Amino acid sequence: MTPPHWQKSTYSGDASNCVNVAASTPNTIHLRESDTPDTVLTTTAERLRHLIHALKSAQ
């Protein structure tokens, strides 16, 4: 199994605490915080889209 290619979120700026994202398949998304890289949240693109939409709607 190939390890995920992690990318830093553009919203993280230059701070040391960053959100990293990786895709292992077209529909599988992995998220982690740079300060706890061993803790990984795995979800689907659709579920992540719904979460982001709900968070934006709550503002």
ABEGO torsion letter per residue (X at the ends): XBBBBBBBBAAAEABABBBBBBBABAABBBBBBAABAABBBBBBAAAAAAAAAAAAAAX
